Protein backbone atom coordinates (compact mmCIF):
# COMPACT_ATOMS: atom_id res chain seq x y z
CA UNK A 1 0.00 0.00 0.00
CA UNK A 2 1.30 3.45 -0.96
CA UNK A 3 2.16 5.84 1.84
CA UNK A 4 -0.24 8.77 1.93
CA UNK A 5 0.04 12.12 3.68
CA UNK A 6 -3.21 13.30 5.23
CA UNK A 7 -3.47 17.06 5.76
CA UNK A 8 -6.08 19.37 7.23
CA UNK A 9 -7.46 22.20 5.12
CA UNK A 10 -5.18 24.64 6.93
CA UNK A 11 -2.10 22.50 6.21
CA UNK A 12 -3.03 22.31 2.52
CA UNK A 13 -3.46 26.11 2.51
CA UNK A 14 0.07 26.44 3.93
CA UNK A 15 1.42 24.52 0.92
CA UNK A 16 -0.71 26.16 -1.79
CA UNK A 17 -1.25 29.80 -2.72
CA UNK A 18 -4.87 29.61 -1.50
CA UNK A 19 -6.54 30.33 1.81
CA UNK A 20 -8.27 27.62 3.81
CA UNK A 21 -11.55 29.45 3.19
CA UNK A 22 -11.02 29.36 -0.60
CA UNK A 23 -10.16 25.66 -0.48
CA UNK A 24 -13.33 24.90 1.54
CA UNK A 25 -15.69 27.07 -0.48
CA UNK A 26 -14.36 26.84 -4.05
CA UNK A 27 -11.96 23.94 -4.57
CA UNK A 28 -13.61 21.30 -2.36
CA UNK A 29 -16.19 19.33 -4.35
CA UNK A 30 -15.38 21.20 -7.58
CA UNK A 31 -11.71 20.32 -8.05
CA UNK A 32 -10.99 18.16 -5.02
CA UNK A 33 -13.41 15.24 -4.84
CA UNK A 34 -14.30 13.14 -1.82
CA UNK A 35 -12.74 9.70 -1.98
CA UNK A 36 -10.09 10.86 -4.46
CA UNK A 37 -8.53 14.04 -3.05
CA UNK A 38 -9.96 14.00 0.46
CA UNK A 39 -11.64 11.73 2.98
CA UNK A 40 -13.85 12.07 6.01
CA UNK A 41 -12.27 9.66 8.51
CA UNK A 42 -14.71 7.44 10.34
CA UNK A 43 -17.63 9.13 8.55
CA UNK A 44 -17.20 12.30 10.59
CA UNK A 45 -17.37 15.96 9.62
CA UNK A 46 -13.58 16.56 9.63
CA UNK A 47 -11.97 16.57 6.18
CA UNK A 48 -8.44 15.31 5.55
CA UNK A 49 -6.81 15.91 2.19
CA UNK A 50 -4.61 13.29 0.55
CA UNK A 51 -1.61 15.42 -0.37
CA UNK A 52 -0.31 13.11 -3.11
CA UNK A 53 -3.70 13.23 -4.88
CA UNK A 54 -3.82 17.04 -4.57
CA UNK A 55 -0.32 17.31 -6.09
CA UNK A 56 -1.24 14.91 -8.89
CA UNK A 57 -4.36 16.96 -9.70
CA UNK A 58 -2.32 20.18 -9.91
CA UNK A 59 0.19 18.60 -12.30
CA UNK A 60 -2.55 17.03 -14.41
CA UNK A 61 -4.40 20.34 -14.68
CA UNK A 62 -1.27 22.25 -15.69
CA UNK A 63 -0.31 19.64 -18.30
CA UNK A 64 -3.69 19.88 -20.02
CA UNK A 65 -3.33 23.67 -20.35
CA UNK A 66 0.09 23.59 -22.05
CA UNK A 67 -0.01 24.15 -25.80
CA UNK A 68 1.64 21.42 -27.77
CA UNK A 69 4.93 22.17 -29.51
CA UNK A 70 3.19 21.94 -32.88
CA UNK A 71 0.69 24.62 -31.89
CA UNK A 72 3.45 26.96 -30.68
CA UNK A 73 5.41 26.43 -33.88
CA UNK A 74 2.30 27.02 -36.01
CA UNK A 75 1.63 30.30 -34.18
CA UNK A 76 5.15 31.59 -34.83
CA UNK A 77 4.93 30.70 -38.52
CA UNK A 78 1.58 32.43 -38.90
CA UNK A 79 2.69 35.56 -37.01
CA UNK A 80 6.05 36.08 -38.64
Buried (B, 14 or more C-beta within 10 A) or exposed (E): EEEEEBBEBEBBBEEBEBEBEBBBEEBBEEEBEEEEBBBEEEEEEEBBBBBBBBEEBEEEEEEEEEEEEEEEEEEEEEEE
